[in-house]
Amino acid sequence: MPREKILILDFGAQYNQLIARRVREQNVYCELVPYDTPLAQLRAQDPMGLILTGGPSSVFADGAPHCDPGVFELGVPVLGICYGTQLMAHLLGGKVAPAEAREYGHAVVGIERDSELFLGLGNEMQVWMSHGDQVAVLPDGFVGLAGTDTCPMAAIADSDRSFYGVQFHPEVVHTPHGADIFANFLHRICGCGRNWTMANFVAETIASIRETVGDGRVLCGLSGGVDSSVVAMLLHHAIGDRLECVFVNNGCLRAGEAEQVVRVFGEQFSMNLHYVDATDMFLAALAGVTDPEEKRKIIGHRFIDVFAEEARKLGELAFLAQGTLYPDVIESVSAKGGPSVVIKSHHNVGGLPEDLKFKLIEPLRDLFKDEVRRVGLELGLPSSVVYRQPFPGPGLAVRLLGEITPDRLAMLREADLRVRQEIERYEGRDALWQWFAVLLPTQSVGVMGDARTYEYTVVLRAITSEDGMTADWAKLPYELLGRISNRIINEVKGVNRVVYDISSKPPATIEWE
Ligand code: XMP
């Protein structure tokens, strides 16, 4: 059965992915598509409804993004949000004008007329506004649904044609009834069921993997992170021992990590797991290297060499599975043609040698990260894997500034273990995105007992973030900071000082290299 689907036309506001997340939280599948997607392509996807998002432009600015006006002839309900509402009014013959003052922040709208959109939501509602323009004259067939003193047409509708528009932002948490508004639009107005569940996704995906792979075999690079773990589990359920997983230890993993991967995937789930301990080779290649980009490149290239060599040993494999997620897909669409600067070269399994030709299988390419985690739980992965914090491909190498030696790696691994153990016990942990130790190459003077010491400094990094693109340093309790510092200085030989990194991103990055 084809998936019921909502299409979200993206007019460029920064938080448009949030709209997609809100729709999916209502158990309705949706996709974000560029605002200028040709009408024929929109029609071919047979959507149950459309959402026009916010965006930074003014509808009458030169080059303002306009969708094909034919979207209003598709015969499906449309919900405009902020710029999307203004554009709908503009294209359907109404008038948009600059508001007296740019409005930004909390507002209370009075609901003036009954509608399916606000059904069950009372007479007034807290909302979040952020706009310069607003609808001044309604198009034919439209009525006002709700307003404020400064924005009399904060919500508009032509219920005969099922067109609705809100000037405020139902997708942000500052609009407490936002979820109800989406629910009304999706279930009442568009008639969508609640079919987008992770149980359905798992069943559908296993069936489609079986169909694609036939009786072929699949190679999967397992890193122990949540994405590759969930990919491996889906494939394992779909094709059993025709899945070959390769896990490479690059010598820069955290304490206990390799053992956990072997225990969970090799022993608990009895997968074909090929564990390659290439520690010596990686550390030899990294000896004497201090430049961060150089470290990343060496690890990336060597990883491909090791992975390819292992793959060749495994004989004929037609498919390679990858953990591409939906935000990567959206980014690659919106970044097309745009110049971008490489801040850090993140490594992945791209760039395999010519003789290894695979067809790609990307079972997670429709999912957001929180959905991947829910699929992981659905498939029985342990929560230590499902909720594992992000860990960069080059591992501890980019947290060890200066030269990488076995001794200094061991020091960092021990310090990091203490950080993880203490944060594990911290009740505020769920609010954190990442927490780890960094080892600096500088030594400083200290005193231990009666003796002078001259030892290394560990940096504690703990951050909050929505997506890793921006981040803030976490306001950890002083007692916790003190405990982590004491444990590291007392228990890790070679360290006499711990400092806390209080930089946000930007301008700092999350990792130190
Ligand atoms: P930065 O340091 O760029 O990190 O602020 C943003 C997020 O990406 C993670 N990160 C990586 N992940 N391969 C990865 O898979 C990498 O090479 C890599 N470098 C950074 C980082 O941990 C943070 O979550």
Residues whose N, C-alpha, C, O or C-beta is under 5 A from the ligand:
A	BS01	XMP	S345 H346 H347 P390 F391 P392 G393 P394 G468 T509 I510 E511
